[in-house]
Amino acid sequence: MDDMVFAHPTSKATLNIRMRFFRFVDQELRDVSTQLRRYCKVQYKKNYNLLRSILAIGGIDACGMLLN
């Protein structure tokens, strides 16, 4: 990003702020997803593993089905 040319002096700062926010939200989503999968693996171990054994069902999908 350092080699990008911006039309306005504040554009680069704005982009950097938005990228920091995006990285923060992305990390929060990853953390919550990890906690949710961990919870399902413990509380619904058998059913979670059965769902995960089906092709194309990921951890979050399995949690959604179990907790719905």
C-alpha positions as CSV (number, residue, x, y, z in Angstrom):
1,M,0.0,0.0,0.0
2,D,2.9,2.3,0.5
3,D,3.5,2.7,-3.2
4,M,0.0,3.8,-4.0
5,V,-0.7,7.3,-5.2
6,F,-3.7,9.1,-3.7
7,A,-5.5,12.1,-5.1
8,H,-6.1,13.6,-1.6
9,P,-3.7,13.7,1.3
10,T,-6.2,12.1,3.7
11,S,-7.1,9.2,1.3
12,K,-4.1,7.1,2.4
13,A,-4.9,7.7,6.1
14,T,-8.6,6.8,5.5
15,L,-7.6,3.6,3.7
16,N,-5.3,2.6,6.5
17,I,-8.0,3.3,9.1
18,R,-10.5,1.2,7.2
19,M,-8.0,-1.6,6.7
20,R,-7.2,-1.7,10.5
21,F,-10.9,-1.9,11.2
22,F,-11.3,-4.7,8.6
23,R,-8.5,-6.6,10.2
24,F,-10.0,-6.1,13.7
25,V,-13.5,-7.3,12.6
26,D,-11.9,-10.3,10.7
27,Q,-10.0,-11.3,13.8
28,E,-13.1,-11.0,16.0
29,L,-15.0,-13.2,13.6
30,R,-12.3,-15.8,13.7
31,D,-12.2,-15.7,17.5
32,V,-15.9,-16.1,17.8
33,S,-16.0,-18.9,15.2
34,T,-13.2,-20.8,17.1
35,Q,-15.1,-20.5,20.4
36,L,-18.3,-21.6,18.8
37,R,-16.7,-24.7,17.2
38,R,-14.9,-25.5,20.5
39,Y,-18.2,-25.3,22.3
40,C,-20.0,-27.6,19.8
41,K,-17.1,-30.1,19.9
42,V,-17.5,-30.5,23.6
43,Q,-21.3,-30.1,24.2
44,Y,-22.4,-32.0,21.0
45,K,-19.4,-34.1,20.3
46,K,-21.1,-37.1,18.7
47,N,-23.5,-35.2,16.5
48,Y,-20.9,-32.6,15.7
49,N,-18.5,-35.3,14.4
50,L,-21.3,-37.0,12.5
51,L,-22.2,-33.8,10.7
52,R,-18.6,-33.0,10.0
53,S,-18.2,-36.4,8.4
54,I,-20.5,-35.3,5.6
55,L,-18.7,-33.8,2.7
56,A,-19.2,-30.1,2.4
57,I,-20.3,-29.5,6.0
58,G,-17.8,-27.4,7.8
59,G,-17.5,-26.7,11.5
60,I,-19.6,-23.5,11.4
61,D,-22.3,-25.3,9.3
62,A,-22.4,-28.1,11.9
63,C,-22.7,-25.7,14.8
64,G,-25.5,-23.8,13.0
65,M,-27.5,-27.1,12.6
66,L,-26.9,-28.2,16.1
67,L,-27.7,-24.9,17.8
68,N,-30.7,-23.9,15.6
